[in-house]
Amino acid sequence: LKGESDNPKLAELYKSSPQIKELLSVCQDFGDMINGNTYDKDIRKWIEKAKATRNMALTNFAYGIEKDWEAVQAAIDIPFSNGLLEGTVNKIKAVKRQMYNRAGSKLLRAKILYSQ
């Protein structure tokens, strides 16, 4: 989403199309907001900018975010994440599925505790 490419056809498209430039700008703003790389973190301003674009996919995405904007705003404002927990739960479920009806609970416990 940098607006640059090694592919000459894509680079020409970036330069020649104002719609592509606008779309990339709005997408970059959203990514910066989610990653905390921008000063302006008001999701409502971004939603209005995204709804003003002529891209239907982005407009629909903005309407979806608008329905639950408070949760999205909280995700932007609060520095905490449950990503580590979600990854651990996913790993446990994967091991459990692999070992279903193959071993007892002792082996399942050892596999979860000592797997990397």
N, CA and C atoms as an extended XYZ file, in Angstrom:
348
Properties=species:S:1:pos:R:3:atomname:S:1:resname:S:1:resid:I:1 pbc="F F F"
N         0.806       -1.213        0.000 N   LEU     1
C         0.000        0.000        0.000 CA  LEU     1
C         0.839        1.263        0.000 C   LEU     1
N         2.059        1.162       -0.410 N   LYS     2
C         2.936        2.327       -0.412 CA  LYS     2
C         2.726        3.206       -1.642 C   LYS     2
N         2.025        2.691       -2.643 N   GLY     3
C         1.839        3.447       -3.872 CA  GLY     3
C         3.004        3.293       -4.815 C   GLY     3
N         3.861        2.317       -4.536 N   GLU     4
C         5.017        2.048       -5.379 CA  GLU     4
C         5.030        0.567       -5.708 C   GLU     4
N         5.663        0.229       -6.816 N   SER     5
C         5.752       -1.172       -7.188 CA  SER     5
C         6.941       -1.383       -8.114 C   SER     5
N         7.498       -2.600       -8.058 N   ASP     6
C         8.559       -2.977       -8.987 CA  ASP     6
C         7.972       -3.327      -10.356 C   ASP     6
N         6.708       -3.665      -10.370 N   ASN     7
C         6.029       -4.001      -11.613 CA  ASN     7
C         5.723       -2.707      -12.369 C   ASN     7
N         6.241       -2.538      -13.578 N   PRO     8
C         6.042       -1.272      -14.307 CA  PRO     8
C         4.571       -0.972      -14.620 C   PRO     8
N         3.776       -2.003      -14.883 N   LYS     9
C         2.360       -1.773      -15.178 CA  LYS     9
C         1.627       -1.249      -13.937 C   LYS     9
N         1.947       -1.810      -12.798 N   LEU    10
C         1.321       -1.347      -11.562 CA  LEU    10
C         1.782        0.053      -11.211 C   LEU    10
N         3.053        0.343      -11.399 N   ALA    11
C         3.583        1.678      -11.116 CA  ALA    11
C         2.900        2.721      -11.993 C   ALA    11
N         2.673        2.382      -13.248 N   GLU    12
C         1.983        3.304      -14.161 CA  GLU    12
C         0.536        3.509      -13.725 C   GLU    12
N        -0.099        2.449      -13.260 N   LEU    13
C        -1.478        2.544      -12.780 CA  LEU    13
C        -1.567        3.461      -11.563 C   LEU    13
N        -0.607        3.333      -10.652 N   TYR    14
C        -0.580        4.199       -9.465 CA  TYR    14
C        -0.473        5.666       -9.874 C   TYR    14
N         0.369        5.923      -10.879 N   LYS    15
C         0.602        7.307      -11.299 CA  LYS    15
C        -0.577        7.890      -12.070 C   LYS    15
N        -1.231        7.062      -12.859 N   SER    16
C        -2.240        7.591      -13.782 CA  SER    16
C        -3.658        7.644      -13.223 C   SER    16
N        -3.941        6.907      -12.156 N   SER    17
C        -5.318        6.815      -11.682 CA  SER    17
C        -5.510        7.559      -10.359 C   SER    17
N        -6.290        8.630      -10.371 N   PRO    18
C        -6.568        9.335       -9.118 CA  PRO    18
C        -7.418        8.498       -8.166 C   PRO    18
N        -8.245        7.599       -8.710 N   GLN    19
C        -9.059        6.736       -7.856 CA  GLN    19
C        -8.187        5.776       -7.046 C   GLN    19
N        -7.157        5.243       -7.687 N   ILE    20
C        -6.230        4.338       -6.997 CA  ILE    20
C        -5.483        5.106       -5.910 C   ILE    20
N        -5.039        6.314       -6.225 N   LYS    21
C        -4.336        7.135       -5.233 CA  LYS    21
C        -5.230        7.416       -4.030 C   LYS    21
N        -6.493        7.757       -4.299 N   GLU    22
C        -7.435        8.040       -3.212 CA  GLU    22
C        -7.666        6.789       -2.364 C   GLU    22
N        -7.866        5.658       -3.015 N   LEU    23
C        -8.096        4.401       -2.320 CA  LEU    23
C        -6.905        4.018       -1.452 C   LEU    23
N        -5.703        4.130       -2.002 N   LEU    24
C        -4.497        3.818       -1.243 CA  LEU    24
C        -4.330        4.750       -0.053 C   LEU    24
N        -4.640        6.016       -0.244 N   SER    25
C        -4.516        6.988        0.840 CA  SER    25
C        -5.443        6.636        1.999 C   SER    25
N        -6.684        6.297        1.689 N   VAL    26
C        -7.654        5.958        2.737 CA  VAL    26
C        -7.240        4.667        3.442 C   VAL    26
N        -6.788        3.694        2.677 N   CYS    27
C        -6.339        2.427        3.275 CA  CYS    27
C        -5.096        2.625        4.147 C   CYS    27
N        -4.165        3.452        3.698 N   GLN    28
C        -2.975        3.750        4.495 CA  GLN    28
C        -3.354        4.461        5.784 C   GLN    28
N        -4.304        5.375        5.715 N   ASP    29
C        -4.757        6.075        6.919 CA  ASP    29
C        -5.339        5.093        7.932 C   ASP    29
N        -6.124        4.134        7.448 N   PHE    30
C        -6.714        3.137        8.344 CA  PHE    30
C        -5.622        2.276        8.978 C   PHE    30
N        -4.680        1.819        8.166 N   GLY    31
C        -3.588        1.012        8.699 CA  GLY    31
C        -2.765        1.770        9.725 C   GLY    31
N        -2.477        3.038        9.441 N   ASP    32
C        -1.717        3.850       10.397 CA  ASP    32
C        -2.496        4.045       11.691 C   ASP    32
N        -3.799        4.228       11.573 N   MET    33
C        -4.626        4.436       12.762 CA  MET    33
C        -4.649        3.169       13.625 C   MET    33
N        -4.823        2.024       13.001 N   ILE    34
C        -4.877        0.762       13.738 CA  ILE    34
C        -3.522        0.458       14.382 C   ILE    34
N        -2.442        0.748       13.703 N   ASN    35
C        -1.104        0.462       14.227 CA  ASN    35
C        -0.588        1.539       15.172 C   ASN    35
N        -1.341        2.621       15.346 N   GLY    36
C        -0.928        3.679       16.260 CA  GLY    36
C         0.133        4.590       15.694 C   GLY    36
N         0.239        4.681       14.379 N   ASN    37
C         1.273        5.493       13.742 CA  ASN    37
C         0.798        6.891       13.367 C   ASN    37
N        -0.344        7.307       13.861 N   THR    38
C        -0.878        8.602       13.485 CA  THR    38
C        -1.393        9.335       14.711 C   THR    38
N        -1.393       10.637       14.624 N   TYR    39
C        -1.873       11.446       15.739 CA  TYR    39
C        -3.397       11.431       15.797 C   TYR    39
N        -4.048       11.517       14.647 N   ASP    40
C        -5.503       11.558       14.587 CA  ASP    40
C        -6.041       10.137       14.645 C   ASP    40
N        -6.646        9.776       15.767 N   LYS    41
C        -7.125        8.411       15.951 CA  LYS    41
C        -8.642        8.343       16.048 C   LYS    41
N        -9.341        9.303       15.465 N   ASP    42
C       -10.797        9.318       15.518 CA  ASP    42
C       -11.348        8.512       14.348 C   ASP    42
N       -11.904        7.353       14.650 N   ILE    43
C       -12.382        6.445       13.604 CA  ILE    43
C       -13.560        7.042       12.843 C   ILE    43
N       -14.339        7.922       13.481 N   ARG    44
C       -15.508        8.505       12.807 CA  ARG    44
C       -15.090        9.375       11.621 C   ARG    44
N       -13.977       10.081       11.753 N   LYS    45
C       -13.482       10.883       10.628 CA  LYS    45
C       -13.078        9.980        9.464 C   LYS    45
N       -12.414        8.875        9.792 N   TRP    46
C       -11.989        7.944        8.753 CA  TRP    46
C       -13.202        7.319        8.070 C   TRP    46
N       -14.233        6.977        8.848 N   ILE    47
C       -15.442        6.379        8.269 CA  ILE    47
C       -16.067        7.318        7.248 C   ILE    47
N       -16.150        8.594        7.584 N   GLU    48
C       -16.726        9.563        6.648 CA  GLU    48
C       -15.881        9.686        5.377 C   GLU    48
N       -14.561        9.662        5.557 N   LYS    49
C       -13.671        9.737        4.386 CA  LYS    49
C       -13.828        8.489        3.508 C   LYS    49
N       -13.951        7.324        4.140 N   ALA    50
C       -14.083        6.078        3.385 CA  ALA    50
C       -15.430        5.998        2.670 C   ALA    50
N       -16.484        6.489        3.310 N   LYS    51
C       -17.800        6.466        2.668 CA  LYS    51
C       -17.864        7.423        1.486 C   LYS    51
N       -17.004        8.433        1.466 N   ALA    52
C       -16.984        9.399        0.368 CA  ALA    52
C       -16.262        8.865       -0.869 C   ALA    52
N       -15.527        7.774       -0.733 N   THR    53
C       -14.831        7.207       -1.897 CA  THR    53
C       -15.835        6.544       -2.829 C   THR    53
N       -15.399        6.301       -4.046 N   ARG    54
C       -16.275        5.656       -5.022 CA  ARG    54
C       -16.086        4.146       -5.050 C   ARG    54
N       -15.291        3.619       -4.147 N   ASN    55
C       -15.041        2.183       -4.100 CA  ASN    55
C       -16.085        1.523       -3.202 C   ASN    55
N       -16.918        0.649       -3.768 N   MET    56
C       -18.016        0.042       -3.014 CA  MET    56
C       -17.526       -0.872       -1.896 C   MET    56
N       -16.445       -1.607       -2.124 N   ALA    57
C       -15.936       -2.505       -1.093 CA  ALA    57
C       -15.488       -1.711        0.134 C   ALA    57
N       -14.783       -0.626       -0.094 N   LEU    58
C       -14.321        0.208        1.015 CA  LEU    58
C       -15.493        0.906        1.694 C   LEU    58
N       -16.465        1.348        0.920 N   THR    59
C       -17.648        1.987        1.482 CA  THR    59
C       -18.417        0.999        2.359 C   THR    59
N       -18.599       -0.221        1.885 N   ASN    60
C       -19.288       -1.240        2.677 CA  ASN    60
C       -18.516       -1.574        3.940 C   ASN    60
N       -17.197       -1.629        3.840 N   PHE    61
C       -16.350       -1.865        5.014 CA  PHE    61
C       -16.550       -0.745        6.033 C   PHE    61
N       -16.612        0.484        5.562 N   ALA    62
C       -16.812        1.630        6.447 CA  ALA    62
C       -18.176        1.565        7.133 C   ALA    62
N       -19.210        1.171        6.395 N   TYR    63
C       -20.538        1.028        7.004 CA  TYR    63
C       -20.525       -0.061        8.075 C   TYR    63
N       -19.804       -1.142        7.827 N   GLY    64
C       -19.685       -2.212        8.829 CA  GLY    64
C       -18.983       -1.745       10.083 C   GLY    64
N       -17.930       -0.965        9.922 N   ILE    65
C       -17.217       -0.430       11.085 CA  ILE    65
C       -18.091        0.575       11.821 C   ILE    65
N       -18.873        1.335       11.068 N   GLU    66
C       -19.735        2.354       11.685 CA  GLU    66
C       -20.767        1.718       12.616 C   GLU    66
N       -21.222        0.519       12.286 N   LYS    67
C       -22.216       -0.151       13.122 CA  LYS    67
C       -21.684       -0.425       14.520 C   LYS    67
N       -20.390       -0.663       14.640 N   ASP    68
C       -19.794       -0.961       15.941 CA  ASP    68
C       -18.553       -0.102       16.147 C   ASP    68
N       -18.676        1.185       15.875 N   TRP    69
C       -17.524        2.071       15.904 CA  TRP    69
C       -16.923        2.203       17.295 C   TRP    69
N       -17.733        2.056       18.347 N   GLU    70
C       -17.193        2.195       19.704 CA  GLU    70
C       -16.165        1.106       20.007 C   GLU    70
N       -16.441       -0.119       19.567 N   ALA    71
C       -15.499       -1.219       19.793 CA  ALA    71
C       -14.217       -1.001       18.994 C   ALA    71
N       -14.353       -0.528       17.758 N   VAL    72
C       -13.175       -0.269       16.930 CA  VAL    72
C       -12.363        0.875       17.524 C   VAL    72
N       -13.048        1.913       17.992 N   GLN    73
C       -12.352        3.042       18.618 CA  GLN    73
C       -11.620        2.585       19.872 C   GLN    73
N       -12.245        1.701       20.658 N   ALA    74
C       -11.588        1.172       21.858 CA  ALA    74
C       -10.351        0.351       21.490 C   ALA    74
N       -10.437       -0.415       20.397 N   ALA    75
C        -9.280       -1.200       19.955 CA  ALA    75
C        -8.130       -0.298       19.545 C   ALA    75
N        -8.451        0.879       19.017 N   ILE    76
C        -7.412        1.829       18.610 CA  ILE    76
C        -6.814        2.514       19.829 C   ILE    76
N        -7.667        2.886       20.782 N   ASP    77
C        -7.223        3.669       21.933 CA  ASP    77
C        -6.526        2.855       23.016 C   ASP    77
N        -6.973        1.627       23.236 N   ILE    78
C        -6.448        0.808       24.334 CA  ILE    78
C        -5.242        0.015       23.837 C   ILE    78
N        -4.113        0.098       24.537 N   PRO    79
C        -2.890       -0.557       24.054 CA  PRO    79
C        -2.827       -2.065       24.326 C   PRO    79
N        -3.818       -2.622       24.997 N   PHE    80
C        -3.778       -4.037       25.350 CA  PHE    80
C        -4.283       -4.901       24.206 C   PHE    80
N        -3.793       -6.142       24.164 N   SER    81
C        -4.191       -7.065       23.121 CA  SER    81
C        -4.310       -8.468       23.710 C   SER    81
N        -5.230       -9.243       23.188 N   ASN    82
C        -5.352      -10.627       23.624 CA  ASN    82
C        -4.781      -11.583       22.568 C   ASN    82
N        -3.932      -11.073       21.719 N   GLY    83
C        -3.351      -11.872       20.644 CA  GLY    83
C        -2.560      -13.071       21.136 C   GLY    83
N        -1.779      -12.908       22.195 N   LEU    84
C        -0.989      -14.014       22.730 CA  LEU    84
C        -1.902      -15.118       23.248 C   LEU    84
N        -2.948      -14.736       23.954 N   LEU    85
C        -3.899      -15.707       24.477 CA  LEU    85
C        -4.596      -16.449       23.335 C   LEU    85
N        -5.032      -15.723       22.322 N   GLU    86
C        -5.715      -16.353       21.193 CA  GLU    86
C        -4.808      -17.347       20.487 C   GLU    86
N        -3.535      -17.007       20.345 N   GLY    87
C        -2.594      -17.921       19.709 CA  GLY    87
C        -2.397      -19.192       20.512 C   GLY    87
N        -2.341      -19.052       21.825 N   THR    88
C        -2.164      -20.215       22.697 CA  THR    88
C        -3.388      -21.120       22.638 C   THR    88
N        -4.565      -20.542       22.698 N   VAL    89
C        -5.798      -21.329       22.613 CA  VAL    89
C        -5.871      -22.050       21.272 C   VAL    89
N        -5.496      -21.375       20.205 N   ASN    90
C        -5.502      -21.987       18.880 CA  ASN    90
C        -4.548      -23.181       18.837 C   ASN    90
N        -3.375      -23.034       19.442 N   LYS    91
C        -2.398      -24.130       19.466 CA  LYS    91
C        -2.946      -25.324       20.249 C   LYS    91
N        -3.562      -25.062       21.389 N   ILE    92
C        -4.122      -26.142       22.206 CA  ILE    92
C        -5.220      -26.877       21.448 C   ILE    92
N        -6.085      -26.141       20.779 N   LYS    93
C        -7.168      -26.776       20.020 CA  LYS    93
C        -6.622      -27.612       18.867 C   LYS    93
N        -5.569      -27.133       18.227 N   ALA    94
C        -4.971      -27.886       17.119 CA  ALA    94
C        -4.372      -29.196       17.624 C   ALA    94
N        -3.671      -29.159       18.740 N   VAL    95
C        -3.081      -30.374       19.309 CA  VAL    95
C        -4.184      -31.338       19.733 C   VAL    95
N        -5.236      -30.801       20.339 N   LYS    96
C        -6.355      -31.631       20.782 CA  LYS    96
C        -7.013      -32.337       19.594 C   LYS    96
N        -7.199      -31.611       18.480 N   ARG    97
C        -7.791      -32.220       17.285 CA  ARG    97
C        -6.901      -33.318       16.707 C   ARG    97
N        -5.588      -33.068       16.714 N   GLN    98
C        -4.654      -34.064       16.181 CA  GLN    98
C        -4.685      -35.347       16.993 C   GLN    98
N        -4.858      -35.217       18.288 N   MET    99
C        -4.741      -36.375       19.167 CA  MET    99
C        -6.087      -36.963       19.571 C   MET    99
N        -7.145      -36.531       18.953 N   TYR   100
C        -8.473      -37.009       19.314 CA  TYR   100
C        -8.554      -38.524       19.190 C   TYR   100
N        -8.937      -39.206       20.270 N   ASN   101
C        -9.078      -40.666       20.358 CA  ASN   101
C        -7.777      -41.428       20.103 C   ASN   101
N        -6.641      -40.778       20.249 N   ARG   102
C        -5.369      -41.471       20.026 CA  ARG   102
C        -4.599      -41.692       21.316 C   ARG   102
N        -4.805      -40.842       22.294 N   ALA   103
C        -4.018      -40.942       23.517 CA  ALA   103
C        -4.841      -40.424       24.689 C   ALA   103
N        -4.347      -40.684       25.875 N   GLY   104
C        -5.041      -40.246       27.075 CA  GLY   104
C        -4.712      -38.805       27.420 C   GLY   104
N        -5.290      -38.338       28.507 N   SER   105
C        -5.120      -36.950       28.918 CA  SER   105
C        -3.685      -36.647       29.360 C   SER   105
N        -2.961      -37.651       29.880 N   LYS   106
C        -1.576      -37.422       30.315 CA  LYS   106
C        -0.683      -37.070       29.119 C   LYS   106
N        -0.830      -37.811       28.043 N   LEU   107
C        -0.018      -37.529       26.851 CA  LEU   107
C        -0.427      -36.198       26.221 C   LEU   107
N        -1.718      -35.907       26.209 N   LEU   108
C        -2.190      -34.632       25.684 CA  LEU   108
C        -1.604      -33.476       26.487 C   LEU   108
N        -1.601      -33.597       27.806 N   ARG   109
C        -1.042      -32.556       28.674 CA  ARG   109
C         0.450      -32.367       28.401 C   ARG   109
N         1.188      -33.475       28.287 N   ALA   110
C         2.628      -33.380       28.024 CA  ALA   110
C         2.891      -32.734       26.672 C   ALA   110
N         2.098      -33.106       25.687 N   LYS   111
C         2.304      -32.540       24.352 CA  LYS   111
C         2.053      -31.020       24.350 C   LYS   111
N         1.053      -30.575       25.063 N   ILE   112
C         0.742      -29.151       25.121 CA  ILE   112
C         1.794      -28.397       25.921 C   ILE   112
N         2.198      -28.945       27.061 N   LEU   113
C         3.174      -28.237       27.911 CA  LEU   113
C         4.553      -28.164       27.296 C   LEU   113
N         4.968      -29.191       26.574 N   TYR   114
C         6.331      -29.255       26.090 CA  TYR   114
C         6.485      -28.997       24.588 C   TYR   114
N         5.370      -28.737       23.904 N   SER   115
C         5.489      -28.431       22.474 CA  SER   115
C         5.935      -26.999       22.301 C   SER   115
N         6.562      -26.718       21.188 N   GLN   116
C         7.062      -25.362       20.947 CA  GLN   116
C         6.369      -24.698       19.843 C   GLN   116
